[in-house]
Amino acid sequence: MKFLRIILALSVTASIVVAGGKESAISLGLNASSKAIQQWEKIFEKDEKMAKLGIDKLSPADKDALKQYLTSHAADSDHPEAAGM
């Protein structure tokens, strides 16, 4: 029973992180499927690239959530973001 609670807590936490990342992406005008996973990862490696997209203004937690969302729904991911979603 304790194991099930842990699994449930982890899945809820993951859902919240992705939801927060999606909201950040929308507010910044970023489309997850506009780039491949590796392209998104490169953006988060360079302060100049993050600044160009406005990512630098986010808190570290919001940056992590945004990166998770963008790479999870990138064009070459298992679950790319569909247009208008």
PyMOL CGO cylinders between C-alpha atoms (Angstrom):
from pymol import cmd
from pymol.cgo import CYLINDER

trace = [
    CYLINDER, 0.00, 0.00, 0.00, 2.82, 2.39, 0.85, 0.3, 1, 1, 1, 1, 1, 1,
    CYLINDER, 2.82, 2.39, 0.85, 4.44, 1.60, -2.49, 0.3, 1, 1, 1, 1, 1, 1,
    CYLINDER, 4.44, 1.60, -2.49, 1.24, 2.57, -4.33, 0.3, 1, 1, 1, 1, 1, 1,
    CYLINDER, 1.24, 2.57, -4.33, 1.13, 5.89, -2.49, 0.3, 1, 1, 1, 1, 1, 1,
    CYLINDER, 1.13, 5.89, -2.49, 4.70, 6.64, -3.52, 0.3, 1, 1, 1, 1, 1, 1,
    CYLINDER, 4.70, 6.64, -3.52, 3.94, 5.79, -7.17, 0.3, 1, 1, 1, 1, 1, 1,
    CYLINDER, 3.94, 5.79, -7.17, 0.82, 7.96, -7.08, 0.3, 1, 1, 1, 1, 1, 1,
    CYLINDER, 0.82, 7.96, -7.08, 2.72, 10.87, -5.52, 0.3, 1, 1, 1, 1, 1, 1,
    CYLINDER, 2.72, 10.87, -5.52, 5.45, 10.63, -8.17, 0.3, 1, 1, 1, 1, 1, 1,
    CYLINDER, 5.45, 10.63, -8.17, 2.97, 10.55, -11.03, 0.3, 1, 1, 1, 1, 1, 1,
    CYLINDER, 2.97, 10.55, -11.03, 1.05, 13.54, -9.65, 0.3, 1, 1, 1, 1, 1, 1,
    CYLINDER, 1.05, 13.54, -9.65, 4.31, 15.45, -9.21, 0.3, 1, 1, 1, 1, 1, 1,
    CYLINDER, 4.31, 15.45, -9.21, 5.35, 14.65, -12.78, 0.3, 1, 1, 1, 1, 1, 1,
    CYLINDER, 5.35, 14.65, -12.78, 1.98, 15.86, -14.06, 0.3, 1, 1, 1, 1, 1, 1,
    CYLINDER, 1.98, 15.86, -14.06, 2.29, 19.13, -12.16, 0.3, 1, 1, 1, 1, 1, 1,
    CYLINDER, 2.29, 19.13, -12.16, 5.81, 19.72, -13.52, 0.3, 1, 1, 1, 1, 1, 1,
    CYLINDER, 5.81, 19.72, -13.52, 4.65, 19.16, -17.10, 0.3, 1, 1, 1, 1, 1, 1,
    CYLINDER, 4.65, 19.16, -17.10, 1.60, 21.37, -16.59, 0.3, 1, 1, 1, 1, 1, 1,
    CYLINDER, 1.60, 21.37, -16.59, 3.80, 24.15, -15.20, 0.3, 1, 1, 1, 1, 1, 1,
    CYLINDER, 3.80, 24.15, -15.20, 6.19, 23.72, -18.09, 0.3, 1, 1, 1, 1, 1, 1,
    CYLINDER, 6.19, 23.72, -18.09, 3.39, 23.95, -20.61, 0.3, 1, 1, 1, 1, 1, 1,
    CYLINDER, 3.39, 23.95, -20.61, 2.09, 27.16, -19.06, 0.3, 1, 1, 1, 1, 1, 1,
    CYLINDER, 2.09, 27.16, -19.06, 5.59, 28.65, -19.19, 0.3, 1, 1, 1, 1, 1, 1,
    CYLINDER, 5.59, 28.65, -19.19, 5.95, 27.58, -22.82, 0.3, 1, 1, 1, 1, 1, 1,
    CYLINDER, 5.95, 27.58, -22.82, 2.65, 29.20, -23.72, 0.3, 1, 1, 1, 1, 1, 1,
    CYLINDER, 2.65, 29.20, -23.72, 3.53, 32.43, -21.92, 0.3, 1, 1, 1, 1, 1, 1,
    CYLINDER, 3.53, 32.43, -21.92, 6.87, 32.58, -23.77, 0.3, 1, 1, 1, 1, 1, 1,
    CYLINDER, 6.87, 32.58, -23.77, 5.30, 31.66, -27.11, 0.3, 1, 1, 1, 1, 1, 1,
    CYLINDER, 5.30, 31.66, -27.11, 7.33, 28.43, -27.40, 0.3, 1, 1, 1, 1, 1, 1,
    CYLINDER, 7.33, 28.43, -27.40, 6.08, 25.43, -29.34, 0.3, 1, 1, 1, 1, 1, 1,
    CYLINDER, 6.08, 25.43, -29.34, 7.62, 22.19, -28.05, 0.3, 1, 1, 1, 1, 1, 1,
    CYLINDER, 7.62, 22.19, -28.05, 7.36, 20.41, -31.39, 0.3, 1, 1, 1, 1, 1, 1,
    CYLINDER, 7.36, 20.41, -31.39, 9.16, 23.19, -33.24, 0.3, 1, 1, 1, 1, 1, 1,
    CYLINDER, 9.16, 23.19, -33.24, 12.51, 21.66, -32.26, 0.3, 1, 1, 1, 1, 1, 1,
    CYLINDER, 12.51, 21.66, -32.26, 14.06, 18.26, -31.62, 0.3, 1, 1, 1, 1, 1, 1,
    CYLINDER, 14.06, 18.26, -31.62, 15.03, 17.14, -28.12, 0.3, 1, 1, 1, 1, 1, 1,
    CYLINDER, 15.03, 17.14, -28.12, 18.72, 17.83, -28.69, 0.3, 1, 1, 1, 1, 1, 1,
    CYLINDER, 18.72, 17.83, -28.69, 17.96, 21.36, -29.94, 0.3, 1, 1, 1, 1, 1, 1,
    CYLINDER, 17.96, 21.36, -29.94, 15.98, 22.17, -26.79, 0.3, 1, 1, 1, 1, 1, 1,
    CYLINDER, 15.98, 22.17, -26.79, 18.76, 20.76, -24.61, 0.3, 1, 1, 1, 1, 1, 1,
    CYLINDER, 18.76, 20.76, -24.61, 21.33, 22.98, -26.36, 0.3, 1, 1, 1, 1, 1, 1,
    CYLINDER, 21.33, 22.98, -26.36, 19.20, 26.05, -25.70, 0.3, 1, 1, 1, 1, 1, 1,
    CYLINDER, 19.20, 26.05, -25.70, 19.22, 25.31, -21.97, 0.3, 1, 1, 1, 1, 1, 1,
    CYLINDER, 19.22, 25.31, -21.97, 23.03, 24.94, -21.98, 0.3, 1, 1, 1, 1, 1, 1,
    CYLINDER, 23.03, 24.94, -21.98, 23.68, 28.57, -23.02, 0.3, 1, 1, 1, 1, 1, 1,
    CYLINDER, 23.68, 28.57, -23.02, 22.59, 31.65, -21.09, 0.3, 1, 1, 1, 1, 1, 1,
    CYLINDER, 22.59, 31.65, -21.09, 22.54, 33.72, -24.30, 0.3, 1, 1, 1, 1, 1, 1,
    CYLINDER, 22.54, 33.72, -24.30, 20.12, 31.32, -26.00, 0.3, 1, 1, 1, 1, 1, 1,
    CYLINDER, 20.12, 31.32, -26.00, 17.85, 31.23, -22.96, 0.3, 1, 1, 1, 1, 1, 1,
    CYLINDER, 17.85, 31.23, -22.96, 17.90, 35.04, -22.79, 0.3, 1, 1, 1, 1, 1, 1,
    CYLINDER, 17.90, 35.04, -22.79, 16.92, 35.30, -26.45, 0.3, 1, 1, 1, 1, 1, 1,
    CYLINDER, 16.92, 35.30, -26.45, 13.77, 33.26, -25.73, 0.3, 1, 1, 1, 1, 1, 1,
    CYLINDER, 13.77, 33.26, -25.73, 13.04, 34.88, -22.34, 0.3, 1, 1, 1, 1, 1, 1,
    CYLINDER, 13.04, 34.88, -22.34, 13.75, 31.67, -20.42, 0.3, 1, 1, 1, 1, 1, 1,
    CYLINDER, 13.75, 31.67, -20.42, 16.41, 33.40, -18.33, 0.3, 1, 1, 1, 1, 1, 1,
    CYLINDER, 16.41, 33.40, -18.33, 13.72, 35.32, -16.44, 0.3, 1, 1, 1, 1, 1, 1,
    CYLINDER, 13.72, 35.32, -16.44, 12.19, 32.12, -15.01, 0.3, 1, 1, 1, 1, 1, 1,
    CYLINDER, 12.19, 32.12, -15.01, 13.01, 30.65, -11.62, 0.3, 1, 1, 1, 1, 1, 1,
    CYLINDER, 13.01, 30.65, -11.62, 15.25, 27.56, -11.59, 0.3, 1, 1, 1, 1, 1, 1,
    CYLINDER, 15.25, 27.56, -11.59, 12.23, 25.36, -10.83, 0.3, 1, 1, 1, 1, 1, 1,
    CYLINDER, 12.23, 25.36, -10.83, 10.26, 26.87, -13.71, 0.3, 1, 1, 1, 1, 1, 1,
    CYLINDER, 10.26, 26.87, -13.71, 13.24, 26.43, -16.04, 0.3, 1, 1, 1, 1, 1, 1,
    CYLINDER, 13.24, 26.43, -16.04, 13.44, 22.76, -15.08, 0.3, 1, 1, 1, 1, 1, 1,
    CYLINDER, 13.44, 22.76, -15.08, 9.70, 22.29, -15.64, 0.3, 1, 1, 1, 1, 1, 1,
    CYLINDER, 9.70, 22.29, -15.64, 9.88, 24.08, -18.98, 0.3, 1, 1, 1, 1, 1, 1,
    CYLINDER, 9.88, 24.08, -18.98, 12.85, 22.01, -20.14, 0.3, 1, 1, 1, 1, 1, 1,
    CYLINDER, 12.85, 22.01, -20.14, 11.06, 18.81, -19.09, 0.3, 1, 1, 1, 1, 1, 1,
    CYLINDER, 11.06, 18.81, -19.09, 7.95, 19.84, -21.00, 0.3, 1, 1, 1, 1, 1, 1,
    CYLINDER, 7.95, 19.84, -21.00, 9.79, 20.96, -24.14, 0.3, 1, 1, 1, 1, 1, 1,
    CYLINDER, 9.79, 20.96, -24.14, 11.96, 17.84, -24.37, 0.3, 1, 1, 1, 1, 1, 1,
    CYLINDER, 11.96, 17.84, -24.37, 9.05, 15.52, -23.54, 0.3, 1, 1, 1, 1, 1, 1,
    CYLINDER, 9.05, 15.52, -23.54, 6.95, 17.00, -26.35, 0.3, 1, 1, 1, 1, 1, 1,
    CYLINDER, 6.95, 17.00, -26.35, 9.68, 17.85, -28.87, 0.3, 1, 1, 1, 1, 1, 1,
    CYLINDER, 9.68, 17.85, -28.87, 9.24, 16.96, -32.54, 0.3, 1, 1, 1, 1, 1, 1,
    CYLINDER, 9.24, 16.96, -32.54, 11.24, 13.72, -32.20, 0.3, 1, 1, 1, 1, 1, 1,
    CYLINDER, 11.24, 13.72, -32.20, 9.81, 12.68, -28.82, 0.3, 1, 1, 1, 1, 1, 1,
    CYLINDER, 9.81, 12.68, -28.82, 7.39, 9.82, -28.16, 0.3, 1, 1, 1, 1, 1, 1,
    CYLINDER, 7.39, 9.82, -28.16, 4.62, 12.38, -27.50, 0.3, 1, 1, 1, 1, 1, 1,
    CYLINDER, 4.62, 12.38, -27.50, 5.16, 15.44, -29.72, 0.3, 1, 1, 1, 1, 1, 1,
    CYLINDER, 5.16, 15.44, -29.72, 2.90, 18.39, -29.01, 0.3, 1, 1, 1, 1, 1, 1,
    CYLINDER, 2.90, 18.39, -29.01, 0.18, 18.64, -31.64, 0.3, 1, 1, 1, 1, 1, 1,
    CYLINDER, 0.18, 18.64, -31.64, -0.64, 22.03, -33.12, 0.3, 1, 1, 1, 1, 1, 1,
    CYLINDER, -0.64, 22.03, -33.12, -3.23, 23.94, -31.12, 0.3, 1, 1, 1, 1, 1, 1,
    CYLINDER, -3.23, 23.94, -31.12, -2.86, 21.80, -27.99, 0.3, 1, 1, 1, 1, 1, 1,
]
cmd.load_cgo(trace, "trace")
